Amino acid sequence: MDSFKGELRHSLRGLRRSPGFALTCILLLAVGIGASTALFSVVEGVLLRPLPYPQSERLVRLSELSANGRKMQFSDPNFEDVQARSRSFAALAQVLGGVQVAVTGADAPVFASSALVSRDFFRVMGVQPTVGRGFVPEEQQSGGAPAVVVSHAFWTRRLGSAPLGSGRTLHFEGRVYTVVGVMPASFDYPAGTELWTPRELEGRLPSRSAHNWLVVGRLAGTVTLEAAQRELTDIARALKAEHGDDTWMVDAAAVPLRESVVGQARPMLLILLGAAAFLLLVAGANVTNLLLARLATRRRELAVRVALGAGRGTLVRQFLVETGVLTLTGGALGVLLAAWSVPALLALEPGDLPRAGEVGVNGMALGFALALCVLLTLGLGWITALRASGQSPWAALTQGSQAVAGGRVRGALVVGQLALTLVLLVGAALLARSFLRLLSVDPGYRTEGIAVLSFELPRAQDEAEGRTQVQLQETLTARLRELPGVAAVGSVNQFPLEGSGADGTFLVLNRPDEVPDFEAFQRLVREPSRTGSANYRVATEGYFRAMGIPLVKGRLFEASDTREAPHVALISESLARARWPGEDPLGKLIQFGNMDGDLHPFTVVGVVGDVRDEGLDTPPEPTLYGCSRQRLRSAGHFHLAVAGSGGSTALAQAVRPVLRELTPDLPPRVRTVESLLSSSLAQRRFSLLLLGAFGGVALLLAVLGLYGVVSYAVAERSREFGIRFALGASERAVLGLVIRQAVGLAGLGLLIGALCALGLTQLLTSLVYGVSATDPVAFAGVALLLLTVALLASLVPARRAARVDPMSVLRSD
């Protein structure tokens, strides 16, 4: 311990004598450790930490599997059969989350995210309300008293933490719900849910092909996931054998609930954590170069210590203590940097990162940062100690202290830095090219000058209620058309970029009366030659004009397309190509009543352009549009597109007074197409920003490392340059000699980095669009950038070498 204290005092005195060196090393280490710790905090909070539910490792999510391996949600009958036959689960529950509802009865009308949950949901999750109670059997049956359990955030923010015994009620979806319970603040499943209501209040669909329900379960006793999976497979195959074509389920899958919650975020987070690790390696290489350079100035000091009897163990201990001081100080600063940067990262994150509220610099992150410090101390300390202890003390005493130690090692470190930097920059270049490709994609509709107004009304229970809702749409449309600058207004029940909406199987009819009931539909839909698959939308003619969706053939909806008239449909070009290739689809009869419960057949009267509904990176899907005046059951949920001059933001402001006048009890929800488009690209923008930032910092560090190596090499070879000049060498020759050395190091680093990048960029395949993971433009552009920067970094020391005075150098020797 006394020896350690002495080495510590000696190290601190040495670092105080070289404050610039110490500060540079500490800052480099802080950047590397801070970036790695920040990304580890996110990965730990999202991917590694167990879900905040009792025995969360026992929670699973179930899915139906089709013949082609596609995962589907459960139908009511299939869920009931699995629930009745399975012995591997303590409980199973149906869930339908993410339903946006317009709520009144709170402090103000508001949109809220609701979820329908079946009777065993809270038992499955192992969590009960902390205030009030859960649902009772009388509330979990058809015709039962409507009850709602609210999130803690909704209770405090919207209900003012009011006691529940006062009979507080909320109005949404055409019902008056009594607030009976408040969930714990940590409970967030499905993610973002604010209201939970009994699934049993809604009707049961007898079709085994109506895949409406997410299913969660808790494994029973000591049953393993593998055993549960085998039982599910047996049950699914038995149901297929019993029901044949009535069910699409040929198998079933069970995965850990945590995997289903965070699985989509895993690739991006691991790639960013890897990028932070690369940045740490680049910073570590720079610090190693600085330590080796400082070692040159200390050769005489170390030689004296060796001559006085200091052994290799003493030198190793000294350098471990010195590097330990640097890494621990840099690590402490890095932790502070991580604590600041994690909230900044979450603020930049587009909002779809699961479990983001659980992310923070906690004990696990501090342990990770400490482990990095220990590894860096051992690595950096051993490298410098081995270099120092491997030198002859007598050579050091006779040669002086100006020769640079470890020239080859330092050159190899620069090569490694450049290789790692190339990998990071190629990844950023691929994301950048992918992002530009996306921005050039034609979505099939106008993206500027459109305000979007969203409305959530209760599903129409009868025709009279449906007509009232359609009348509200038409009244709003008429008033909005009167606003100055408004060119067109139209509605649709599912707006682009807001999810895929409803998709299903339709039936091509031979005559209008071929399907009198749903039993006939289920019988005929078994004939593949007569079926097709498409998204189902309900719209008005003004929607296509407002959005700029072109009419390719036929006509749009007209005023004569009333509820009593034959029901008409518009189809997208992709649907026309997929179902009637080489044929004229106009006049074809389609039965799509399984999507809204209306068995009126459609007659195709027009073909419109394709629209990218799910995102710019997703191909247009076949789509059928019904007329909103005719399909009354879909009239409650609609979005108004308002197109005009003066910009979408100005339009959004102009429509608000009309909404307050006509719909005072509905919460205003006004957006723009530009904001929706920007949100759809936010995740890619976030990944590009972070990877580009890491690459940029790594480039700066690599350039500094190259500059340092070339500068020290020039200092070491000053006598050689003086002799060359004395023998008649020109400045250009010496300049070229130094630049060739720098370019040689850069070229080797680029070659190694390119070989590494060819393999590692394959990990980006899921994050890029329209470019290959081995895109030659990205590789060539980054290589050219690095070569150019390397050339610039070598110019200053090269010009210094070209100005060496041979007489001064020879005299000093």
Buried (B, 14 or more C-beta within 10 A) or exposed (E): EEEEEEBBEBBBEBBEEBEEBBEBBBBBBBBBBBBBBBBBBBBBBBBEBEBBBEEBEBBBBBBBBBEEEEBBBBBBBBBBBBBEEBEBBBBBBBBBBBBBBBBBBBEEBBBBBBBBBBBBBBBBBBBBBBBBEBBEEEBBEEEBBBBBBBBBEBBBBBBEEEEBEEEBBBBBBEBEBBBBBBBBEEBBBBBBBBBBBBBBBBEEBEBBBBBBBBBBBBBBEEBEBEBBBEBBBBBBBEBBEEBEBBBBBBBBBBBBBBEBBBEEBEBBBBBBBBBBBBBBBBBBBBBBBBBBBBBBBBBBEBBEBBEEEBEEEBBBBBBBBBBBBBBBBBBBBBBBBBBEBBEEBBEEBBEBBBBBBBBBBEEBBBEBBBEBBBEBBBBBBBBBBBBBBEBEBEEBBEBEBEBBBBBEBBBBBBBBBBBBBBBBBBBBBBBBBBBEBBEEBEBBBBBEBBBBBBBBBBBBEEEEBBBBBBEBBBEBBEBBBEBEBBBBBBBBBBBBBBEEBBBBBBBBBEEBEBBEEBEBBBEBBEEEEBBBEBBBBBBBBBBBBBBBBEBBBBEBBEEEBEBEEBBBBBBBBBBBBBBBEEEEBBEBBBBBBBBBEBBBBBBBBBBBBBBBBBBBBEEBBBBBBBBBBBBBBBBBBBBBBBBBEEBBBEBBEBBEEBBEEEBEEBBBBBBBBBBBBBBBBBBBBBBBBBBBBBBBBBBBBBBBBBBBBBBBBBBBBBBBBBBBBEEEBEBEEBBBBBBEBBBEBBBBBBBBBBEBBBEBBEBBEEBBBBBBBBBEEBBEBBBEBBBEBBBEBBBEBBBBBBEBEBEEBEEEE
